[in-house]
């Protein structure tokens, strides 16, 4: 139920931000909120904690975000806090980002290799991903992980292509055992 509620809040915020011409600003605010949640689990625990009263949670949110975010973003933080649903805020921020990408036709993907991609390889991966996903734009996150030994690991949405040497070795071990 909470995921559904978070989705509704995110959708409402997205529509309101679009109507007010502040979609990109609110998106940046939601990315900031996600970053704070990812880097500070104590913050997420505070939002979930039923012992901490709602005015205190609201004061923390205002202290952290009021000077750094758009008033529209602060309004959703206030509304969720007033309705005692601040534990949904991390999910709302993630869902907002997801819906924003759909709205803008952006496909997120990540590529993991053992080396840094050069421009020609990056361009090839971008073309392949855009062709597969039919997206207008691509947001490609590049990761370096020497544990995959060689090859690549490509994630596009909920699909994954694992052409790493470590995966091939694991498959070979399974066949031999």
C-alpha positions in Angstrom: 0.0 0.0 0.0 2.8 2.4 0.8 4.4 2.0 -2.6 1.0 2.9 -4.2 0.6 5.9 -2.0 4.2 7.1 -2.8 3.4 6.7 -6.5 0.3 8.8 -6.1 2.2 11.6 -4.2 4.9 11.5 -6.9 2.5 11.7 -9.7 0.6 14.6 -8.1 3.9 16.4 -7.5 5.0 15.8 -11.1 1.8 17.1 -12.5 1.8 20.2 -10.3 5.5 20.9 -11.0 4.8 20.6 -14.8 1.8 22.9 -14.5 3.9 25.5 -12.6 6.9 25.2 -15.0 9.1 23.9 -12.2 9.6 20.3 -13.3 13.4 20.4 -13.6 13.8 22.3 -10.3 11.7 19.9 -8.4 13.5 16.9 -10.0 16.8 18.3 -8.8 15.3 18.6 -5.4 14.2 15.0 -5.4 17.6 13.9 -6.5 19.1 15.9 -3.6 16.6 14.2 -1.2 17.6 10.8 -2.7 21.2 11.6 -2.2 20.7 12.5 1.5 18.8 9.3 2.0 21.4 7.2 0.3 24.3 8.8 2.2 22.6 9.0 5.6 20.6 6.0 6.7 20.1 7.6 10.1 18.0 10.3 8.3 15.8 7.5 6.8 15.5 5.9 10.2 14.5 9.2 11.7 11.7 9.5 9.1 10.4 6.0 9.9 10.7 6.3 13.6 7.2 6.5 15.2 8.6 7.8 18.5 9.9 11.0 17.0 7.0 13.4 16.7 6.0 14.9 13.4 6.8 18.5 14.3 10.4 17.5 15.0 10.6 15.6 11.7 9.2 18.6 10.0 11.8 20.9 11.7 14.6 18.6 10.5 13.3 18.6 7.0 13.0 22.4 7.0 16.5 22.7 8.4 18.0 20.5 5.8 16.1 21.5 2.7 14.3 24.8 3.0 17.2 26.9 1.8 18.2 24.4 -0.9 14.9 23.5 -2.5 12.0 25.0 -4.4 8.9 26.0 -2.3 6.9 23.4 -4.3 9.2 20.7 -3.0 8.9 22.0 0.6 5.1 21.9 0.2 5.2 18.2 -0.5 7.5 17.7 2.5 5.1 19.6 4.6 2.0 17.8 3.3 3.4 14.4 3.9 4.6 15.4 7.4 1.2 16.9 8.3 -0.5 13.6 7.2 2.0 11.6 9.2 3.4 9.9 6.1 7.0 11.2 6.2 8.3 7.6 6.1 7.1 7.6 2.4 9.3 10.5 1.4 12.3 8.4 0.2 9.9 6.3 -1.9 8.2 9.4 -3.2 11.6 10.9 -4.3 12.6 7.7 -6.1 9.2 7.4 -7.7 9.3 11.0 -8.8 12.7 10.4 -10.5 11.2 7.3 -12.3 8.1 9.2 -13.5 10.3 12.2 -14.5 12.4 10.0 -16.7 9.2 8.6 -18.3 7.9 12.1 -18.8 11.1 13.2 -20.5 11.7 10.0 -22.4 15.0 9.3 -20.6 16.3 5.8 -20.3 18.7 5.0 -17.5 21.4 2.4 -18.0 24.6 1.4 -16.5 27.7 -0.2 -18.0 30.3 -1.9 -15.9 33.7 -2.7 -17.4 37.2 -3.2 -16.1 38.4 0.0 -17.8 37.3 3.5 -18.6 35.2 3.7 -21.8 36.6 5.8 -24.6 34.4 8.0 -26.7 33.9 5.6 -29.5 32.8 2.7 -27.2 30.6 5.0 -25.2 28.9 6.2 -28.4 28.4 2.6 -29.6 26.8 1.6 -26.2 24.6 4.7 -26.3 23.4 3.9 -29.8 22.6 0.3 -28.9 20.7 1.2 -25.8 18.7 3.9 -27.5 17.8 1.5 -30.3 16.8 -1.2 -27.9 14.8 1.0 -25.5 13.4 3.4 -28.1 14.1 6.3 -25.6 14.7 9.9 -26.7 17.6 10.4 -24.4 19.9 8.2 -22.4 21.5 8.6 -19.0 24.4 6.2 -18.9 26.2 5.5 -15.7 29.7 4.1 -16.2 31.3 1.9 -13.5 34.6 0.2 -13.3 34.8 -3.1 -11.5 38.0 -5.2 -11.9 36.2 -8.2 -10.3 34.4 -8.9 -13.6 37.8 -9.7 -15.0 36.9 -8.6 -18.5 33.9 -8.1 -20.8 31.0 -5.9 -19.6 27.8 -5.9 -17.6 25.0 -3.8 -19.1 21.8 -2.9 -17.2 19.0 -1.1 -19.1 15.9 -0.7 -17.0 15.0 -4.1 -15.6 17.1 -6.0 -18.2 20.6 -7.1 -17.8 23.2 -8.4 -20.2 26.2 -10.0 -18.4 29.0 -10.6 -20.9 31.7 -10.6 -18.2 34.5 -13.1 -17.9 33.6 -13.7 -14.3 30.0 -14.7 -15.3 31.3 -17.0 -18.0 33.7 -18.7 -15.5 30.8 -19.1 -13.0 28.6 -20.7 -15.8 31.5 -23.0 -16.7 31.9 -24.1 -13.0 28.2 -24.9 -12.8 28.4 -27.0 -16.0 31.4 -28.9 -14.7 30.0 -29.6 -11.3 
